[in-house]
Amino acid sequence: MANSPQAKKRARQAEQHRQHNTSLRSRFRTYVKKVVYAIDGGDKTAAEAAYKNAVPVIDSTCSKGLIHKNKAARHKSRLNARIKAMA
């Protein structure tokens, strides 16, 4: 348990950051799932629209340090490849 005022403050900040990061990570996963569901549904135009909405979310999650840039690139690449394969 935190005893010093500094340690108590750091514990409070860590909890706030954890909750904020959790919401951002959840948003990232939600937007990726929207693309996957559109692809599974077979609607190419909806999948392309969902992908266009997902790319900025993936990039912002990466720039905030929640995911690595290679993970962001991998997600975008795989989603885009699946959309292109629908044709």
C-alpha positions in Angstrom: 0.0 0.0 0.0 1.2 3.5 -0.8 2.3 5.4 2.3 4.0 8.6 1.1 2.0 11.4 -0.5 4.0 10.9 -3.7 3.2 7.2 -3.8 -0.5 7.9 -3.2 -0.6 10.4 -6.1 1.2 8.0 -8.4 -1.3 5.3 -7.5 -4.1 7.6 -8.4 -2.5 8.6 -11.7 -1.8 5.0 -12.6 -5.4 4.1 -12.1 -6.6 7.0 -14.2 -4.2 6.2 -17.0 -5.2 2.5 -16.8 -8.8 3.4 -17.3 -8.1 5.8 -20.1 -5.9 3.3 -21.9 -8.6 0.6 -21.5 -11.2 2.7 -23.2 -8.8 3.6 -26.1 -7.9 -0.1 -26.5 -11.5 -1.0 -26.5 -12.3 1.6 -29.2 -9.4 0.2 -31.3 -10.8 -3.4 -31.0 -14.4 -2.2 -31.8 -13.4 -0.5 -35.0 -11.4 -3.5 -36.1 -14.3 -5.8 -35.4 -16.7 -3.5 -37.4 -14.4 -4.1 -40.5 -14.3 -7.9 -39.8 -18.0 -8.1 -39.5 -18.6 -6.2 -42.7 -16.1 -8.5 -44.5 -17.9 -11.6 -43.1 -21.2 -10.1 -44.2 -20.0 -10.0 -47.8 -20.7 -6.3 -48.2 -17.6 -4.8 -49.9 -18.7 -1.2 -49.8 -19.6 -1.4 -46.1 -16.3 -3.1 -45.5 -14.4 -0.3 -47.3 -16.3 2.4 -45.4 -15.6 0.6 -42.1 -11.9 0.3 -43.0 -11.7 4.0 -43.8 -13.1 4.8 -40.3 -10.9 2.3 -38.6 -7.5 3.5 -40.1 -7.4 6.8 -38.1 -8.4 5.0 -34.9 -5.6 2.4 -35.4 -3.1 5.2 -36.2 -4.1 7.3 -33.1 -3.9 4.2 -30.9 -0.4 3.6 -32.2 0.7 7.3 -31.8 -0.5 7.2 -28.2 1.8 4.3 -27.5 -0.9 1.7 -26.7 0.1 -0.5 -29.6 3.4 -0.9 -31.5 3.6 0.7 -35.0 4.2 -2.8 -36.5 1.0 -4.1 -34.9 -0.9 -1.1 -36.4 0.6 -1.8 -39.8 -0.1 -5.5 -39.5 -3.8 -4.9 -38.7 -4.2 -2.4 -41.5 -2.5 -4.6 -44.0 -4.4 -7.7 -43.1 -7.8 -5.9 -43.2 -7.0 -4.3 -46.5 -5.9 -7.6 -48.0 -9.2 -9.3 -46.9 -11.2 -6.4 -48.4 -9.3 -6.7 -51.7 -9.8 -10.5 -51.7 -13.6 -10.0 -51.7 -13.6 -9.0 -55.4 
